[in-house]
Amino acid sequence: MKEVQEILALAIPQPAMSDQLRLAEEDSVIVPDCLDFTLQRFVYDKPLPVEDVAMVVYQPAKRGQSAAIELRYCVAGSKYCKNPSCTDQLCAEGNKEACIDRVPSVDLITVRFQPAFIQSLQKNTTSFSIFENQSRKPFVKTIQPCTKSKSVLETMVHHDYEGMLKNIFLQSRALDLLLFSSDQFMQNDTDERYGCRFLTHLEDREKIEKARSILLEQLDSPITIRDLARKVAMNECYLKKGFKAMYGTTIYDYFQKERMEKAKGLLYEKGMSVSEVAMLMGYSCISHFSTAFKKHTGLKPCELLLR
């Protein structure tokens, strides 16, 4: 679940919007001695600003263990059909305009190569592991999936193979993804590849995720970055840089956005008064709350209540 939230935060820059996603389909395939493939398809009703994104998760070989590689993708799907009498494939082949039951989707696809399989690829070669000439340490690298990768992902989602043929097909397509992502990765320079180098460590990413959770738990009680850094035991500078790298915005802007989204719900859905919401959100001055609310939503609180 944490992996899903992590990549969704990159694909949908506005975290509050990811709550609109509904899991519509899930599939999991284990290709023996090769890879694990999972697909999660989410659908949504309101328009979402989805950005295609890919992550390469690498664990180098150590202490007799083979290297481990995982590829994660989040891509905006075509408008797939929810009518059981019409297949996704038909919609994908050009009948999308004619189908009134089609709905937009977001596909999360994970390909986890089994260590023994990665080891088999390295037999009879003296060169480094696939990514080891770039780094001898574990890392998580975010890249934009290339056109070739997105084409491969589409075929992995839409195919008619079953049984052994399905395993063969997924293995061949997964190797294509590994090849394309390796090409992309090795073309990047060191600074671009790592961005915040310390984020290659799971422990540091978890600290930033914890900081985000703290912010969401106390939207009615602003916290300084210094106090937040203390709570997660992280350097302030690292926290600010890492937070922006992971969530695409500053800590303050993220906090204000989520704070005003909660206020909007209290006003519009709960029917609370402006003064009540301002107090609940920790504002001692209604005018300050009104200014912050308008900056985020484009409307004053009282204007929202009139709609």
Stockholm file with secondary structure:
# STOCKHOLM 1.0

chainA/1-307         MKEVQEILALAIPQPAMSDQLRLAEEDSVIVPDCLDFTLQRFVYDKPLPVEDVAMVVYQPAKRGQSAAIELRYCVAGSKYCKNPSCTDQLCAEGNKEACIDRVPSVDLITVRFQPAFIQSLQKNTTSFSIFENQSRKPFVKTIQPCTKSKSVLETMVHHDYEGMLKNIFLQSRALDLLLFSSDQFMQNDTDERYGCRFLTHLEDREKIEKARSILLEQLDSPITIRDLARKVAMNECYLKKGFKAMYGTTIYDYFQKERMEKAKGLLYEKGMSVSEVAMLMGYSCISHFSTAFKKHTGLKPCELLLR
#=GR chainA/1-307 SS CHHHHHHHHHHSSSGGGGGGCEEEEEEEEEETTTEEEEEEEEECSSCCCCCCEEEEEEECCBTTBCCEEEEEEEEEEEEEECCTTSCHHHIIIIITTTCTTEEEEEEEEEEEECHHHHHHHTTTCCSCCTTTTTCSSCEEEEECCCHHHHHHHHHHHSCCCCHHHHHHHHHHHHHHHHHHHHHHHHHSCHHHHHSSGGGGSHHHHHHHHHHHHHHHHTTTSCCCHHHHHHHHTCCHHHHHHHHHHHHSSCHHHHHHHHHHHHHHHHHHTSCCCHHHHHHHTTCSCHHHHHHHHHHHHSSCHHHHHHC
#=GC SS_cons         CHHHHHHHHHHSSSGGGGGGCEEEEEEEEEETTTEEEEEEEEECSSCCCCCCEEEEEEECCBTTBCCEEEEEEEEEEEEEECCTTSCHHHIIIIITTTCTTEEEEEEEEEEEECHHHHHHHTTTCCSCCTTTTTCSSCEEEEECCCHHHHHHHHHHHSCCCCHHHHHHHHHHHHHHHHHHHHHHHHHSCHHHHHSSGGGGSHHHHHHHHHHHHHHHHTTTSCCCHHHHHHHHTCCHHHHHHHHHHHHSSCHHHHHHHHHHHHHHHHHHTSCCCHHHHHHHTTCSCHHHHHHHHHHHHSSCHHHHHHC
//
